[in-house]
Structure formats: C-alpha cells, structure tokens
Amino acid sequence: MSYLAKNYNRKKLSFTKGKGSYLYTSSGVKYLDFVQGIAVNSLGHSHPKLIKTINNQSKKLWHVSNAFIIPEGEILAKKLAKKTFADYVMFQNSGAEATEAAIKVARKYFYSIGKPHKNRILCVKNSFHGRTIAAIFASGSKKMTEGFGPKVVGFDHFKFGDHSSLKKKINKNTAAIMVETILGEGGIKVIPDWCLRELRKICNKKEILLILDEVQCGIGRTGDFFAFERSKVKPDIVPIAKGIGGGFPIGAVLMNKKTASGMTAGTHGSTFGGNPLAMKIGTEVFDIISKKSFLKHVKKNSNYFHEQLNKIKERFPNLIKEVRGRGFLIGLQLYRDQTSFIRELMKNKLLTIRAAENVIRILPPLNVKKSEINEALKIIIKVCLKYK
Ligand SMILES: *Cc1c(COP(=O)(O)O)cnc(C)c1O
C-alpha cells in the first residue's frame, strides 16, 4: 500500500532517470516527456549546466536567512529587472505563493496611499492561481473550493471573454485585475493582445493594478520571455514560478516601482524564498532562456509544431476541434473526452497532460529537438488513426 495521501489521481508509471526530453523507467523503457513537470523542467531533464551549477553551489552554501544579504538573489533580481518591466523582485518558492504575494502587494499599495477600501481582486471564473486557501478562492472554481470554506472574501469573478461582465464587476473597491495571460489549467486559452491592451486601458482609467499571472506561460514558454510582451502591455505585478527553476522550486513576484512602494521592511517574508542554492539555479536558467537566439529558436520550433498539429487537425476534423496556445504551451482540444486519448499516447510512449475543456496539454522542454517533435507528431497521428 501507499502511505501517500490520496489527493492525486496518479498514472501507474514511475521513472528513475531523465535526460533532455526523455524519461526512463527502472526497466529502461523510454518515454518522450511532453509534460516536463507541467512546464517546470523548462530545459528538460538533467541539463548539464544546471547539474554543474547545483553541484558547485551545493559545496558552498545552500541556505541562509533573508535576515542577511543574499548576493546570489541580488544578481537574479537585477537580471529579471533589467530584462523586464519590473523594478523589484520578491522571491518565493512556488506559484501559489507568488500569486498570493501579488495580491498582498496590490492591497498593500492602496493601503499605503490611503485608499484601503481598494482591496478587491477581480479574476477570471475557473482560472488557476494555485491551491492555497486564498488562491483557490481567487480561481473561483467550484471544484477546487468545495469543502474548503468558509469562503475567502475579497475576490470577484468574470467569465473569460465576457467584456460586459468584466466591466460590470469593476467597482470603487477593485484594487487589481488578476488574469493568466494564457489560461493553463483552464484549457490553454490565450487572451488576445488587443484584449490585454484594453485591460490595461481600463486599469489606468479606474486606478486598478494589472496582475498578469505568468506562472505557467512565462519564462520563454511562448517564445517571448513573458507571454504578454507581444502585446506591448506593461503590467504592474507579475507572479512567476514553474519554468524559472528548471525543476528546482522557485517562485517570485515582479513589480514596478509604484506597486513595490508598499512593501516596506517587515511587510512580507519567506523562510526559504530566494536562498543561495535556488538563486544560483534560477540565474543559470535565466541566462540560458533569456538569450535572444534561444527564444528565437523556441519560436521557430514551436511554430513548426503548431503548423504540423494544424495539419493533423485538418486530417482528423471530427476528432480535433482546435489547436490552442502559443509557443510550447500547446493545447489539443478534442470533440470528445481526452482521458483515453492521453492514455493511448502514453501507451505509445508520449507523455502529455490534461487541461479543462477536453484539452490535451503538450509541454515540451523549450530546448526540444525538431526530431523529437517529429517523433511526437508520429505518435499523435498513430493515436488519431485509432480514433478516426
Ligand atoms: C501552476 C500554477 C500556479 C500555482 O503554482 P504552484 O507552484 O503549484 O503553487 C499558479 N498560477 C498558474 C497560472 C499556474 O499554472
């Protein structure tokens, strides 16, 4: 029997080794891993530079308290700020902590400028911001919140794409609008660039902060360092996590100067967040992914993947409804429940993962080879033929 709590519906499959895009079972069976820990292993498994970094730093220093200056964190924060809209960075350990910290930053900002009534956060119904008590109520999903009451107040919701409901839900107490630039768990739904620009305008007009949750879609996943970059919109606060640690747990909140002004000494903290080991790894991941040539490569290879998937869609028009997403954040939406399709892909040694709305999520490492994409395409076609 397993002594692990039963809060996951696990596949009967485990691995002992990973290399690049592949995972290996104890008996040496090889799987093409297009889950990558749900967009976490952004550079695949066992990246040689990350191994070297973790080995070197592990001999020097793992953890010191944030009561002291941590030079490794200063370096990564500076790099993130120089590369993005952000002026300040606050390190955490996970996505949910980052989104919660983002909420705290927004509320504290208005409190600090004498407008404490501005404390409500407007979110998309059935979005995903993590599993902590506040984050589940921010997500506004019945499934996630059921049984975990009492309800955490302070969150309002609008339906994805419903602009009139969005405008109706804004009131004088709205502090921030928090949305995923691309909804991940919700079914790989992209907020169009023009919508992001409209959101920014609304926020400016009504003195509301714009929080873009890039925990899943950020850190090069779409071919831009952040998914919102293409829209030219500048958010106020951006929580990140998943991809930045390459498999090591790191979260962070990026903020502009204005919103960071409320976060004075003693207002927020984390025991583990931003320790030297995490920061060294995060810096290595950042240095690799933020390179123009790397991101260009992500765009090129992911465009190819989308093109080929759309061809498969045309070939199986009664099976595949839509190819969603951008870059290597890909959703294959079926007309039917995707569960058995995912199982068939797995039987054929391709690992994918579900999202809402019958979507199969495909998340290769950002440095996936074209030959590996072709291998995946072959398996997808084979499984499509079975369902035709
Ligand atoms: C995964 C995810 C989170 C939560 O991250 P955890 O590390 O699991 O807490 C938050 N927001 C988005 C958009 C995510 O995809």
The ligand as a Gaussian input file, in Angstrom:
#p B3LYP/6-31G(d) Opt

LIG

0 1
 C        0.803000      26.163000     -11.545000
 C        0.213000      27.493000     -11.461000
 C        0.104000      28.176000     -10.233000
 C        0.452000      27.525000      -8.921000
 O        1.757000      27.105000      -8.850000
 P        2.209000      26.092000      -7.672000
 O        3.688000      26.092000      -7.781000
 O        1.581000      24.778000      -7.971000
 O        1.721000      26.654000      -6.395000
 C       -0.382000      29.467000     -10.246000
 N       -0.751000      30.068000     -11.383000
 C       -0.675000      29.440000     -12.581000
 C       -1.093000      30.164000     -13.817000
 C       -0.215000      28.125000     -12.666000
 O       -0.183000      27.489000     -13.825000

